[in-house]
Amino acid sequence: MKARLLRAGASEERLRALALARIAAIAALAWLLVLPATVVALPSKGPCTLELVSNDAKGNLVDTAKSGDDSASPEDPLLVDWDGTVSWTGITTVPLKDNHYHVAMFGMATPFQGGSLNGGDARSTVGTFGFTASSPFRFTGLYYLTVGIIGSGGECTGSLVVKLVGDPIGTVPFFVGLALLAIGLLLLVWGFSGHLGAAISGGLFMGLAVALEAVIFSFLPLGGLTPIALLATGLFLAVVSVVSGGRRLRQLNRQLAAEGAAAALADEESAPVFAPSETASEPAPEPEPAPEPEPAPEPVRPPDDPWPAVDLPADVERP
């Protein structure tokens, strides 16, 4: 019965691990479909052109990017100074009325979005953005962005790569990545003992930590697909941890069962065995009856006593 329950538990763990692997594969495929196959500098579709100018804190020119050239691409990312600003100029050939714009990072939506009614016939817009005033902490790294604007007159979409220059060591994301990495490793170790939830959480934390460190250190060997690849790797490690841990737990249970059976057999062999003897097989003799007690002899009066043996009053003396 116990072995049947262990086999049932192992089968359930294997099914859950396979289901988790399918989820990871589907998530990776969905991310691949969301991200652009190739990163093209700035809007590549629609009646729009965009120009970006990056300056440092003193107003000196750092870098520029413009629609149609090879700037703001993985080979030539737009360099941005954290303490500086980025100015943009957008031009459309037709007015985009009741428009909405958005910016996504690695396929995920960001707070940088908004819109305008554009009740007139405006076909251009300008603005300036500063990271220092818009973020509570400093960060660095390489970021793959997709931008788009849609209105009643048409739609413009595109993508660009931005690199925030600086040393990532000592920044908040750097320490957050280290903390997530430590937590992920501990949860993976816990998941190795058979805890599926701990293994999944550990894989996600570890994948997220490595992805964060890769981004802030500008090390993206797979380009914009690097973060999702690292997250999928973390989930794969979670599956491996659960499967390996379950196999190890089953082996340990089998080993303990074998040791228990061997100990029980050894106890049976070492127990003393009493063989029946000839004297023990003979019936025990019946006990002899105890002798009856003899009656006490009657008292004999001395012959020189003339008085009978009767009771006398206490005040009468015998002669």
Secondary structure by P-SEA (a helix, b strand, c coil): caaaaaaaaaaaaaaaaaaaaaaaaaaaaaaaaacccccccccccccbbbbbbbbcccccccccccccccccccccccccccccbbbbbbbbcccccccccccccccccccccccccccccccccccccccccccccccbbbbbbbbbcccccccccccbbbbbcccccccaaaaaaaaaaaaaaaaaaaaaaccaaaaaaaaaaaaaaaaaaaaaacccccccaaaaaaaaaaaaaaaaaaaaaaaaaaaaaaaaaaaaaaaaaaaaaabbbbccccccccccccccbbbbbbbbbcccccccccccccccccccccc
